[in-house]
Structures are given as C-alpha cells and as structure tokens.
Amino acid sequence: GMLVALLLRGYGCFDILLAETNDLRGKSAAEHTGCRIFNPIKDTPDQNDSFDLVIDCVGGGKTRELAMSAVKTGGTLVHIGLMDSQDGLDIRKLTLFEVTLIGVYCYTAADVRAAVKAIDTGLLGDLSWVETRPLSQGAQAFSDLDKGLTASAKIVLVPDSQT
C-alpha cells in the first residue's frame, strides 16, 4: 500500500487515503508519503462511493469489501493482493455502477525496468522506509512484520557478511 501511495504521488496524485492496520507502519507511511492514513479496524471513514480509483494491495475478504464500498460509479478497482479468496466483491455494484475491475498478479520485464527507474530517479523517496537485516535474522523479521513490531513497510534480508 505504501509503495502504491509513493508511486501515485510521484505521478501527480496528491489526494490519497491509505488504510493501514499497524499504527507503527501508519505513522511511517504518513511521514514518507504525505498521504492521509486511517486504521480500518479502529476507524472506517465514511467514504462510500467516493473514490475514482481504489487499489486493494492486501486482497482479503474484508479489504475487498472496504474497496467495493469506497469505489464510485464509473470508478476503477485494482485488486493486487491475494490474501484469501473469501467474499468481498459486490457483483451487483460492479455491474450497476459500471466499475472497472483490474486484477494484477505477475511482473513483466518492463515492470522490473520501471521499478529500477523509479528507485533510481527517487520516485520512491529516499528509501529510509526500507529496513535491512541480516539473513540470519529472517525468522525474526517475519515475526516482527506479522506482529506489527516494525514501522518498516519492507524488510530486505541480505547475506550476513554484507550487513
């Protein structure tokens, strides 16, 4: 979600509302992206049928449900995450509101080149939102991410001799 917010900002979109359930990551995301943050577990904004573009980076039943409620008539819903295959899509609303649904799964060589260019040109900021840890701490890194104990949006594991 934070990466998408950074990309959108880099492409000129400045009215971005980012959902983040981890308060530490939410604070970091606000600092690095400048967008508005809300925790959908604690505070669901009354934004039904309000957004031209909604991007679900989690792909869970609850996030699809929130995304469906937020997209407006004629809007676009991009589904990236694959957390589960439970409910959440309102087919009636998709049809009646003429919402465009785009599923995104894999990357092409062009996507990789675009990612490298985005990093090189600073489109993704100074990358201080990325944490680096030794590979030997991989299990702890995944545990910290799962338990919401890190503010980092991404943790990169590198061979121990390179840290």
GIQUI-V123776 format. One record per pair of residues at least 24 apart in sequence whose ideal C-beta (glycine too) atoms are under 10 Angstrom apart, sorted by the first residue. I is the first residue (numbers start at 1). J is the second residue. D is the distance in Angstrom with one decimal. If there is no record, write none. Layout:
i: {I	I}
j: {J	J}
d: {D	D}
This chain:
i: {1	1	1	1	1	1	1	1	1	1	1	1	1	1	2	2	2	2	2	2	2	2	2	2	2	2	2	2	2	3	3	3	3	3	3	3	3	3	4	4	4	4	4	4	5	5	5	5	5	5	5	5	5	5	5	6	6	6	6	6	6	6	6	6	6	6	7	7	7	7	7	7	7	8	8	8	8	9	9	9	9	9	9	10	10	10	10	10	10	11	13	13	15	15	16	16	16	17	17	17	17	17	17	18	18	19	19	19	19	19	19	19	19	19	19	20	20	21	21	21	21	22	22	22	22	22	22	22	23	23	24	24	24	24	24	25	25	25	25	25	25	25	26	27	28	28	28	28	28	28	29	29	29	31	31	31	31	32	32	32	32	32	32	32	32	32	33	33	33	33	34	40	44	44	45	47	48	49	49	49	49	50	51	51	51	52	53	53	53	53	54	54	54	55	55	55	55	55	56	56	56	56	56	57	57	57	58	58	58	59	59	59	59	59	59	60	60	60	60	61	61	61	61	61	62	62	62	63	64	64	64	65	65	67	67	68	68	68	68	68	69	71	71	71	71	72	72	73	73	73	74	74	74	75	75	76	76	76	77	77	77	78	78	78	79	79	79	80	80	127	127	128	129	129	130	130	130	131	131	131	132	132	132	132	132	133	133	133	133	134	134	134	134	134	134	135	135	135	135	135	136	136	137}
j: {25	26	29	33	35	37	55	56	57	58	63	80	81	153	26	28	29	30	32	33	35	37	57	124	125	129	152	153	154	29	33	57	115	118	124	129	153	154	33	55	56	57	78	80	29	30	32	33	34	35	36	37	55	57	153	32	33	34	35	118	123	124	125	127	129	153	33	55	114	115	118	123	124	33	35	53	55	33	34	35	123	124	125	118	121	122	123	124	125	123	52	53	51	52	51	53	55	45	47	50	51	54	70	55	57	43	44	45	56	57	58	63	66	67	70	148	153	58	62	63	148	145	147	148	149	150	151	153	148	151	148	149	150	151	152	129	145	148	150	151	152	153	151	151	128	129	150	151	152	153	129	151	153	125	128	129	151	124	125	126	127	128	129	130	151	153	124	125	129	153	125	66	69	70	70	72	72	73	75	93	97	75	75	76	77	76	77	78	100	102	78	79	99	79	80	81	102	104	80	81	83	88	104	81	83	104	82	83	84	83	84	85	86	88	103	84	85	86	88	85	86	87	88	89	86	87	88	88	88	89	90	89	90	99	101	93	94	97	99	101	93	97	99	100	101	97	99	97	98	99	98	99	100	99	100	100	101	102	101	102	103	102	103	104	103	104	105	104	105	154	156	152	153	154	154	155	156	155	156	157	156	157	158	162	163	157	158	160	163	158	159	160	161	162	163	159	160	161	162	163	160	163	163}
d: {8.9	9.9	7.4	9.4	9.7	9.7	7.7	9.0	4.5	7.6	9.7	9.2	9.1	8.0	9.5	7.7	4.6	9.7	6.9	6.3	9.0	9.7	8.8	9.4	9.6	6.7	9.6	4.2	8.3	10.0	9.4	8.0	9.4	9.2	7.0	9.2	7.0	7.9	9.5	5.3	9.9	5.9	8.7	7.8	6.7	9.7	8.6	4.3	8.7	5.0	9.9	9.3	9.1	9.5	9.7	7.2	5.6	9.6	9.1	8.4	7.0	5.0	6.0	9.9	8.5	9.3	9.9	9.8	9.5	9.7	6.9	6.9	7.5	8.7	8.3	8.3	8.3	6.0	6.8	7.0	8.7	9.7	8.9	7.2	8.5	8.5	4.0	7.5	8.8	8.4	9.8	8.1	9.3	9.9	9.9	9.7	9.9	7.0	7.0	8.9	7.7	9.5	8.4	9.8	9.5	10.0	8.9	9.1	9.3	9.1	8.4	7.5	6.9	9.2	9.3	10.0	9.2	9.1	9.9	9.8	7.7	8.8	9.2	4.1	8.9	8.4	8.1	9.6	7.6	9.1	6.4	7.5	6.6	4.1	8.7	9.0	9.2	7.4	7.6	5.8	7.5	6.1	8.8	6.5	9.1	5.7	8.9	4.1	6.9	6.7	7.7	8.9	6.8	9.8	9.1	8.1	8.9	9.1	5.5	8.3	9.2	7.2	4.6	9.9	9.9	8.0	9.9	7.8	8.7	9.7	9.8	5.9	8.8	9.8	8.7	9.5	8.7	6.9	8.5	8.8	7.6	9.0	6.1	9.1	9.1	6.9	8.1	7.2	9.6	10.0	7.2	9.3	8.9	8.2	6.5	9.5	9.2	8.9	6.4	6.0	9.4	8.6	9.9	5.1	9.7	9.6	9.0	5.3	9.4	4.6	7.2	8.7	9.9	8.9	9.5	5.5	9.7	7.2	7.4	8.4	3.5	5.1	4.3	9.2	8.5	9.4	6.9	7.1	2.7	5.6	8.8	8.3	7.9	9.9	9.9	6.0	7.6	9.4	8.1	9.6	8.4	7.3	5.4	9.2	9.2	7.2	8.3	4.4	6.6	7.7	5.5	7.4	8.2	5.6	7.4	4.4	7.9	6.5	5.2	7.2	9.6	4.8	8.0	6.1	5.1	7.0	9.3	4.9	8.0	9.1	9.7	9.3	5.2	7.3	4.9	7.6	6.0	4.8	7.2	9.9	5.0	8.0	5.9	8.9	6.7	5.9	7.6	9.7	7.2	6.6	7.6	4.4	8.7	8.2	4.5	5.5	5.8	9.5	8.9	8.6	5.1	9.2	9.0}
